[in-house]
Amino acid sequence: MVKIAGGTPKILPTSPDSGLKITPQQLQNNITDKTRLLILNSPSNPTGVLYSKEDLEGLAEVIVKNNIFVISDEIYEELIYDVKEYTSPASLGKEIYDLTFTVNGVSKAYSMTGWRIGYAAGPEEVIGYVKKLQDHSTSCPSSISQAAAVAALSLPKSDVAKMRDEFHVRRDLMMKLLDGLDEISYIRPGGAFYMFCDISKLGDSFDVASRILNDAKVAFIPGEGFGAPGYARLSFATSEAKIEEGIKRIAAWIKNNS
């Protein structure tokens, strides 16, 4: 997306030491006179990592100091597990509010992936140009999708909370099962429905993922697709029974191939 817009993307690598998060100092060190904006996804895909209010305050200070924009991708905001309230960068004060573009949608919290509809909010002048671009490219989402999104967003929060609580149970189950495998480690996900696992002890992650798919019939995404070789993304957006069966098959594969 950045390249299509004529920009040059700069990827900031993270590590387990930082909880797979970028830090304010790291952000500051990578800002140049050509830097225009930061794209931040929290909770994130593929790691499930959630930036805390304190994390975001540190990043916001750097963003405001350098007068750059931030696109805050909040598509998983309703799916958080270890804190009671979600924090959006735009909520942290007038200065960061004026520099923030918030994007969201109904795909995740409302399980409406196929409807392909989202929304954005930000400074009026820029959003006006966004609207002009969309008017002459995709035109607009279908009226049926718009009506469905309004219906979803009008639901009582309790309906979304039920699904979030179910995901919470599934996350804890997957962590418990993975804790029994010495060859796999992970960073505790604070949101979304992914586990980003270090599988480097098993070998090349792309090769391991391919072999487990073929041999054990368990699918997960190798980290190469996310710029993180040595890792793999597991999803707990499925039943507890399938989670248990999937990890059981992975464990059996490891035992037979170690």
C-alpha positions in Angstrom: 0.0 0.0 0.0 2.8 2.4 0.8 4.6 1.6 -2.5 1.4 2.1 -4.5 1.1 5.6 -2.8 4.6 6.4 -4.0 6.2 6.0 -0.6 9.1 3.9 0.7 8.2 1.5 3.6 10.6 1.1 6.4 9.9 -2.0 8.5 10.9 -1.8 12.2 11.9 -5.2 13.5 10.8 -6.4 16.9 12.1 -9.1 19.2 11.0 -11.2 22.2 13.0 -8.8 24.4 10.6 -6.0 23.6 7.6 -8.2 23.7 7.4 -8.0 19.9 6.6 -4.3 20.2 8.4 -1.3 18.8 9.7 1.1 21.4 9.6 4.9 21.5 13.4 5.0 21.2 13.4 2.7 18.3 10.8 4.8 16.5 12.8 8.0 17.2 16.0 6.4 15.9 14.3 5.6 12.6 12.6 8.9 11.9 14.3 11.0 9.2 13.3 14.2 7.3 11.4 12.0 4.9 9.3 10.2 7.5 5.6 10.9 7.1 3.7 8.4 9.2 3.7 5.3 11.4 1.3 2.4 10.7 0.5 0.7 14.0 -1.7 -2.3 14.4 -2.8 -3.1 18.0 -3.8 -5.8 18.8 -1.7 -7.0 15.9 -1.7 -9.6 13.3 0.3 -11.9 13.4 1.5 -11.6 17.0 -1.7 -10.8 18.9 0.4 -8.2 20.8 -1.5 -5.4 22.5 0.1 -2.0 23.1 -0.7 -0.8 26.6 -1.7 2.8 27.4 1.8 3.4 28.6 3.3 2.0 25.4 1.1 4.3 23.3 1.9 7.3 25.4 5.6 6.8 24.7 5.0 6.4 21.0 2.6 9.4 20.9 5.3 11.6 22.5 7.7 10.8 19.7 5.0 11.2 17.0 4.0 14.6 18.2 7.6 15.7 18.7 8.4 14.9 15.1 5.0 16.0 13.7 4.4 12.8 11.8 1.0 11.0 11.3 0.0 7.6 12.6 -2.5 5.2 11.1 -3.9 3.3 14.0 -5.3 -0.1 12.8 -7.8 -1.0 15.5 -9.6 -3.9 13.7 -9.1 -6.2 16.8 -10.0 -3.6 19.5 -13.0 -5.6 20.8 -10.9 -8.8 21.1 -8.6 -8.0 24.1 -8.1 -10.3 27.1 -5.8 -9.0 29.8 -7.1 -5.4 30.2 -10.6 -4.1 30.7 -10.4 -1.1 28.4 -8.9 -0.6 25.0 -6.7 2.5 24.4 -6.7 4.3 21.1 -3.8 6.7 20.3 -6.3 9.3 19.4 -7.7 9.3 22.9 -4.4 10.4 24.5 -4.7 14.2 23.9 -5.5 16.9 21.3 -2.0 16.9 19.8 -1.9 13.2 19.0 -5.6 13.2 18.1 -4.9 15.7 15.3 -2.2 13.4 13.9 -4.1 10.1 14.0 -6.1 8.3 11.4 -8.1 5.5 13.0 -9.1 2.6 10.8 -11.5 -0.2 11.8 -14.1 -2.5 10.4 -16.6 -5.3 11.1 -14.5 -8.3 9.9 -13.1 -9.4 13.2 -15.3 -8.5 16.2 -18.4 -9.3 14.3 -17.1 -12.3 12.2 -18.1 -10.5 9.0 -14.9 -11.2 7.1 -16.6 -11.8 3.7 -18.5 -8.5 3.8 -15.3 -6.5 3.2 -16.3 -3.3 4.9 -14.5 -0.9 7.2 -14.3 2.7 8.1 -11.8 5.4 8.9 -11.7 8.7 10.9 -9.1 11.4 10.8 -8.4 15.1 10.0 -11.2 16.3 7.7 -9.0 17.6 4.9 -7.2 14.4 4.4 -10.3 12.2 4.8 -11.8 14.3 2.0 -9.0 13.3 -0.3 -9.5 9.7 0.8 -13.1 9.9 -0.1 -12.3 11.3 -3.6 -9.8 8.4 -4.2 -12.3 5.8 -3.1 -15.1 7.4 -5.2 -13.0 6.9 -8.3 -11.6 3.4 -7.5 -13.9 1.1 -5.6 -16.8 3.7 -5.7 -18.3 2.5 -2.4 -19.2 -0.7 -0.5 -22.4 -2.3 -1.5 -25.6 -1.0 0.1 -26.2 -4.5 1.5 -22.8 -4.5 3.3 -23.4 -1.1 4.6 -26.8 -2.1 6.1 -25.2 -5.2 7.6 -22.4 -3.2 9.2 -24.9 -0.8 10.7 -26.8 -3.8 12.2 -23.6 -5.2 13.6 -22.5 -2.0 15.2 -25.9 -1.5 16.7 -25.8 -4.8 18.6 -25.5 -4.7 22.4 -21.9 -4.9 23.5 -22.8 -8.0 25.5 -23.1 -9.9 22.2 -19.5 -9.1 21.3 -18.4 -9.8 24.8 -19.7 -13.3 24.6 -17.5 -14.0 21.6 -14.5 -12.3 23.2 -14.9 -14.4 26.3 -14.9 -17.5 24.1 -11.8 -16.4 22.4 -10.2 -15.8 25.8 -10.9 -19.4 26.8 -9.5 -20.7 23.5 -6.3 -18.6 23.9 -5.7 -19.9 27.4 -6.3 -23.5 26.2 -3.8 -23.1 23.3 -1.2 -21.5 25.6 -1.6 -24.4 28.1 -1.1 -27.0 25.4 1.9 -25.2 23.8 3.5 -24.9 27.3 3.9 -28.6 27.1 6.1 -28.5 24.0 9.7 -27.6 24.8 10.4 -27.0 21.1 7.9 -24.1 20.8 7.8 -20.8 22.6 5.6 -17.7 22.2 4.8 -14.2 23.4 1.6 -14.1 25.3 -1.0 -12.5 23.0 -3.1 -9.7 24.6 -5.6 -9.6 21.8 -6.8 -10.8 18.4 -6.9 -14.6 17.9 -3.3 -15.5 17.0 -0.3 -17.1 18.6 3.0 -16.2 17.1 5.3 -19.0 17.9 9.1 -19.4 17.8 9.6 -22.7 16.1 13.3 -22.2 15.1 14.3 -25.3 17.2 12.4 -27.4 14.7 14.3 -26.1 11.7 13.4 -23.8 8.8 10.0 -22.5 9.5 8.7 -22.6 5.9 9.9 -26.2 5.6 8.5 -27.2 9.0 5.1 -25.6 8.2 5.0 -27.5 4.9 5.9 -30.8 6.4 3.4 -30.5 9.3 0.7 -29.6 6.8 1.5 -32.6 4.6 2.2 -35.1 7.4 -0.1 -34.0 10.3 -2.7 -32.1 8.3 -2.4 -29.1 10.5 -2.1 -25.7 8.8 -0.4 -22.6 10.1 1.4 -19.7 8.5 5.2 -19.7 8.4 6.8 -16.5 9.7 8.5 -15.8 6.3 5.2 -14.3 5.2 5.4 -11.7 8.0 9.1 -11.0 7.6 9.9 -13.2 10.6 11.6 -16.5 9.6 11.8 -18.9 12.5 8.3 -18.1 13.6 4.8 -19.4 12.7 1.3 -18.1 13.3 -1.3 -20.3 14.8 -4.9 -19.3 15.0 -7.4 -20.1 17.8 -10.4 -18.9 15.9 -11.8 -22.4 16.0 -13.3 -24.8 18.5 -11.6 -26.1 21.6 -11.8 -29.6 20.2 -10.0 -28.6 17.0 -7.4 -26.7 19.0 -6.7 -29.7 21.2 -6.5 -32.0 18.2 -4.3 -29.6 16.2 -1.7 -29.3 19.0 -1.9 -33.0 19.7 -1.0 -33.7 16.0 1.9 -31.1 16.1 3.2 -32.7 19.3 3.1 -36.2 17.7 4.9 -34.8 14.6 7.6 -33.3 16.7 8.1 -36.6 18.6 8.4 -38.5 15.4 10.7 -36.1 13.7 13.1 -35.1 16.5 
